Amino acid sequence: MNQSPMHAEFAARDALMIPYGSGDSAVDVVGAFEEVGIEYAAIRKGCVLFDMPHAGTVEVRGAEALDFLNNMVTQRVDDLADGRNRRSFWLNRKGRIDADMRITAIDGRVLLALDRHIADATAEALNAYLFSEDAEISDVSDAYHRMALHGVGALGALARASGQPGPDIGIGQSRAVQIAGAQVFVDREDLTGDPGLELCVPRGDAERVYSALLGTGEDRPGVKPAGWFAINTARIEAGRPIFNTDFGTDNLPMESGVIESRVDFKKGCYLGQEVVARMDARKVRKRGLASVRINPDGSGQAPLPSQGERVLESDGPDAGVIGSVTSSTIAPMASGASVAFAMLRDKETKPGTEIVIAAEGKRAVGVVQDGLAFWSRNA
């Protein structure tokens, strides 16, 4: 049940599979179907379909579902209208991030999109705070499957598959559509910097919906199946950090790089609020996520650091460690530059700061950028 409903199909196509998670909870995610550059180009020029067996869903039902969640999470959601979604953190009492989620009000229910490995624990933790509220919380990750359309042609691809010409799904919006006879909940989520649509599909209908989105012949202009490697390249250069990769459960919201889109500082109490409010008032943190562009070395090439590589304050033999690389890629839209996200000591997150990174068996100089994005479609 952990694996994608299309797992056998992907294996038959010799797709490169990569594990997400470990042990019995590990799930295979497609890394690539073909050359990564081709899949990446399809995002920027057309549309790709990305399967997401690593994504989970928690459902909250009841007349007081949004009021209850509003008292729990960092984002204001008690005014969330049907057909809207917002990003939010779920924190523990110490103010650290237990989950990064997208909260959607749709079709008389509330759906939380989050990492599948923490869906059950999140539902259980939220249930522990229910007292007399009219709300019921359950992990429905086994009942639903997620996939996503990414690229400039994403809205058009959805229109062709659903038969609804030009569905207008803007930032923060959600829609219920019919695809191949199945009811599908669609959230706008621009992970790659180009239009993105994440689909929540009944698991039993997932294969039909996946095939319908790809289509055949003239029905599939610009739609290509793609794997994580292409998505990862696009989301890094667009400045989109993700939970359990670039920040995680040992981080506070101020360190994540995405606090502005997850936290409403004007709303009432929620778990961990005192820590968040205190850090915001003092404008103090120990570390933070930064974007780093790697300078070319003496050969004119910019080495690419791997995830987990140490970041040093200088090139000296006794240089102190000031952080580590969380993600990296070669960014085609940034002239093929080697770029990375890194969790750094706070004083080194200032734009223009030079740092030293272990990369490809040597040390490379990197420069902290202003903001997280290396490229923007609207720049």
N, C-alpha and C positions, 0 to 999 in steps of 0.2 A: 504493500500500500504506500510505502514511502516513495517509490519510484513513479516516474511519469507514466500516464496511460499510453504514451507513444514510445516508451522505452524500447520495446522490441523493434518497432519500426526504425528508430534511430540506429540501433545496433545493426540492423540489416543493411542500412545505408553506409555502414562503416564510419559513422560520425565519431569524432574524437570525444570521449566522455571524460569528465573530470569529477572527482568526489567533492561533495560539499558536506562538511560535518565529519563525524568519526563514529566508529563502532556500529551498533545496530541502527542508529539514527541517520547514518550517512545516506546521501541521495546522490545519484549520478545526474550531473548537469552537462548539457552539450557544450563542449569548448569551441568546436568548429565543425562545420560540415565540409568546408573546402578552404581554399586559401583565405586567411584572415583579412587581407587587404581588400579582397573582392566583397566580402561580407560587410566590412566597414564602409566601403564606398557606397554600398546599397543604402546604408542609413542616411548618408549625406545627400544622395541623389534620388532615392526612391523610398523603399520601405522594407523592413525586415520583420520576421515573426520569430520571437524568442520564447522558448518554452521555459517555465519557471516552477519546477517541482520543489524548489527550495523555499518557496513562498507559502505562508500559511494564512488562515482566515479564522478570526474569532467573531462570533455573532452575538449581538446584544439585543434582546427583545424586551418590550414592555413600555408602558406609558411614560415611565421615568428613566428610560435608558440614557438619554442625553444628559439629563440633570445629574444622574449618578456619575457618569463619566466626567462631567465637568468638574466634579469635586475630587476627581482622581488624577487627571492628566494635566499637563502643563499648558495645553492650548484651550482656549474657550470654545466649547462645542454646544452649550445649552441653546444657542440660537442657530444651530446648523440646520438649514432648510433641506427638504427632500431634494435630492439631485445635486448636493454639494459635498465636498470633502476637504479636510484639512489635515496637515501633518502635525504630530504631537509626540512628546516623550511620555513614557510612564517611568517614574522614578521610584527609588526606594527611600527609606526614611533618612538616609545620609545624603540624599540629593543626587546619587549616581544613577546613570541611565540603565534601567532594566529592559526597556524596549523602545524601539523607534517604530512608530506606526502611522498609517494613514487611516483616518476615521471617516467613513462614508455613511451618510444618511440616504437610504434609497429603498423604495418599495415597502415602506412601513417597518423597516428594520435598520439596525446599525451594524456595519461590517468593519472590522479592524483588519487591515492588511499588514502583516509583519513576518519576520523570519519564522519559518515553520518549526524550527527546533525549539523556539521559546513560546509557541502559541499555547500549548497546553498549560505550561507553568504560568503564563500571563492570565489565562482564563481562571485558573485556580486562585491566583493571588487577588484578582479583582473580586471574585466571589467571596473571599474572606472578609471583604469590607461591606458586603451587602447586609443591611439590617432589616428595614421594613420597606425598602424601595420596591416599586413595581418594575423589576428588571430581572432578566434571566440571561446568564452569560455561559456560552459553551464554545469549545474548540471544534470547529466544523471543517478542519483542514482535510479530513478524509472524505468529506462530502463534496468539496469544491476543488477545482484545479485552476491554476493561474498561468496565463501566458500574456505576451505583450506585443504590440505593434510599435515600432520605433522608426522615425524618419519623416522626411518632408511629405511623403505620400501616405502617412498613417491614417488620416481622416478619410481620404479617398478609398483606401483599402477597406476600412470598416463600412463605408457606404455601400460598396459593391457587395460585400458579404451579407450585409443586413437588409439590403434592398431599400434602405432609407437614404435617399440622395442628400448628400451634404449634411450629415448630422453635426450640429454645431456644439462641440464639446470644448469649452474654454478652460483656462487654468482654474483649478479648484472645482470643476464641474464633473458630474457623473450622469450616466444614462443607463436605462435598461433597454436592451435591444433584443431582437430575435435573430439568431443565426443558425441555419440548418435545423430549424424547429426547436431550438433550445433558447431559454431565457438567459441572457448574458448581462452581467453588470459591468459597466465600463467606466473606469476612472481615468481622468487626464493626469498623467505623470510623466513630465518631460525629463527623463533620466539622462538622455544623451544630449540635451540642449536643442534638439529638434522635437517636433510633436511626438508625444508618447501616449499610448493608450493601454492601460493594464486591464485585462479581462478576467473576471471571476466567473468560472463556468462549472455547472454541475459535472462532477467527475465522469459520470456515465456518458455525457455528451461531448467530452473533451476531444476525442479523436475526430468526430464529425465536424466540430467547430474548427479545429486546427486545419483540416483539409479544406473546409469552405473558405477560410481566410487566405490560404495559399491559392486556391482555385486552380484552373488549368488553362493552358493556351492563352488566348486573348483576355481571359478573365483574371489573369494574374500579372498585369503590367507593374513592374517595380516591386513586387512582393517576393522576398527571398527568405528561406529559412536561415537563421543565423545563430551562432553560439555566443558564449560568454566573452570570449576574447575580443570580438569586435565591439560588443556592448561596453566592455570594460574600457577599451581605448577611447570610445566616444564619450563616456561619462566622465572620465578623468579630464580630458581636454576641455570639457564643458564645465568643470568645477563642481561635480556632484559627488561628494563623499557619501559612503554608505556604512550602515551599522554592521558591526562585527568584522569590519575590514579596516576602515579609517578611524573609527572611534568605537567604543564598546562599553561593557558593563563596569569598567574601572574608570570611566570618564564622567566628569560633570558636564552639564549642558554648555557652560561657558567655554569648554575645551573642544567642543564638537565641530565648530566651524559652521553650524547650521542653526544656531540658537534662535536667530531672528524668525525663522519659518516654523519653529516648533513651540515657542514659548510666548504666551500673552502675559505681559507684566502688569496689566491692569485688572486681571480677573481675580477672583477670590481665592480662598485657600485650596491647596492640593498637596498631596504627599510630596515632601521634599522642598516645599516652597520656601521655607525659611533659609535654607542653604542657597538657593538660587537668588533670592532677593538680597541676601547679604553680600554675595559675590558681585552682583550687579551694582549695588550701591557703592562698594569699595573699588570696583573696577580692577580687581586683583585676581589673578589665577596663576597656577604654577606652570601650566603648559597650554598649548593650543595647536590646532591643526593649521598648517600653512602649505601653500603651493610653492614648489621649488623648480626652477629651470636650471638644468645642468649645463655648465659651460663646456665647450669643446676642449679636448686636451691638445698636446703638442702636435698630434697627427691630424688635427682638424675634426676629429670625431668626438661626440659627446657620449660617454659610456652610460649605460642604463642600470641604475641600482635595482636590486631585488627587494621585495617586501621583507621587512625585518632588518635590513642593513642599518648599521649604526651611523648616526650623524654626529660629527665632531665639531668642536668650537674652533679648531684650527688644524693645520697640517703638521704640527709639531709632534714629537714622539710622546710627549706627556699630555697631549690634548684631552680634555674631558669630554665625555659623552653627553650630548645635549638633547638627544632624541633618537627616533628611528623612522625609517621609511615605512609608510603604510600601503601605498599603491604607486605604481609607476607605469609609464608607457612611452612609446614613440608617438608624438602627436602630429598627424598629417596636416591638420589645419593650422598648426603653429610651425610651419616650415620644416616638419620632421624633427623637431627638437625633442630631446630627452627630458621628460617632465615627471614630477612626482608629487604626491602628498606626503607630508611628514608631520609627526607629532613632535613638536619642539618645545624646549624650555621657553617660557613666555617672552623673555627679553630678546630672543632670537627670532621671533615671529614678525618683527618689524620689516616692512618692505625695503628691499635693497640690502639687507643683511647677507653677507657672504658666509657660507658654511661649507664644511668638508664632509663628503659622503663616501663610504666604502662602496665601490662599484666595479664589477667585473675584475676583481682581484687587485684593484689599485684604488687610489684616492682621487676623487673628482671634486671640483669646486662647483657649488650651486649657489644661486641667488634667489632669495625669498621674493616672491611676486606680490603685487598689490591685489588682494582678493584671491579667490580660489580658482577662477576660470582662466584657462589659457587661451580660450577662443569663445566667441559668441556670434551667433547668426546675425544679431542686430548691431554688432560693433561697427 
